[in-house]
């Protein structure tokens, strides 16, 4: 389990870097989304087992973010077409699993009202990102607090990319450059990141508790909302064209994701 969770963490870590890809979606594809939320919220009630499960997972995320950032930057710059269709397939491949989960746990079908609302909201976010001018990098305290909040949403809520939200306020490339070059971090820069870290931690705790409450009390509505966000997130990744190769790549990734999430 340790090696498996280490690998899962490295895969989830990719969702912390690539725009349009949510770490929450990847956790859902791997079938551990609800497990991770429950273990985080009940961490001290069963410290030994929860630590044993979560530690390799977070180490994997750390390794991925720290050491794969340069690889991801290269792929984004030179292999965007390929990597985009890989993740489109992976994301769409988990949809049948999410729909099936609603049927199994509630004995009801997907709520099309909640699905439509979240899907529409995802489209609106996509339109905003592509039509409004992006703010310049202005790393003041307020911007860092907002960035921490948005990043927490993107890391926890499946289908919403924290990287894309950071792009919206104009700080994504700067954050990624810091992650890809950790040696450039000095005390002055670290102090600037304190509001971001505090905001991220507080926001993450609140969002985790909210998601856990919604899953326990409104599972059908919550999963229907997640499905809407997940499908709309494909818009953020779509590179703008397709060919036979992209269809093959997407189909293979879909099959892998579908089998992983079952």
C-alpha positions, 0 to 999 in steps of 0.5 A: 500500500505504501508504494501504491500510495506513493505512486498515486501521490505522484500522479495526483501531484500532476494535477497541482501543476497542469492548468485545467487538471484538478488533483481532485479529479485525479484522486476520483479517477484513482478511487481514493477521493472520499477516502482521503477526505475522511482520513484528513478530517479524522486524522487524529482519531486514528493517527497511526493508520491515517498517517500510514495511509496519507504520508506516502500519498503526500510525499508522492505529491511533493516529489511530483510537484518539486521534481516533475515541474520542469518536465511538465513545463517542457510538455506544456511548451512543446507537447501540449497537444499530446498531454492535453488529449491524455488528460481529456481521456483520463477525465472523461473516463471517470464519468461512468464511475461517478454516475454509477456511484450515484446509482449505487449509493442513492438508488437514484439517477444523476440530478440534471439540475445540479449537473446543468448548474455546475456545467454552466458555471464551468463554461462561464469560468472558461469564457471569463478566463479566455476573454477578460484581460489577465491581471499582472503579477502583483504579489501583494498580501490581498492577491496572495490570500485570494490565490491561497483560497482559489488554489485550495478550491482547485485542489479539493473540488474535482473538476476545478483547476487551481492552476487555471484559477491562478492563471485568472489572477495572473500569478500561475506562471510565477508560482510554477517558476518558483516550484520548478526552481526551489533554489531561488526561494529566499527569506524575502520570497518566503515571507511573501508566501506566508499569506498564501500558505495561511489562506490555503490551509484555512480554506482547505480545512473549511472546504474539506469539512464542507465537501464531507458534509455534502457527501454525507447528506447530499451525495446525489446532488454533490456528485451531480455537481462534481460531474458537471464541473469535471466535464466542463474542465475539458474545455480548459484542456482542449488544445483547439484542434484534433486528428486521428492521433488525438482520438487514439490517445483520448480513447486509450486514456479513457480506457485506462481511467475507466478501469482505474476508477471502477 
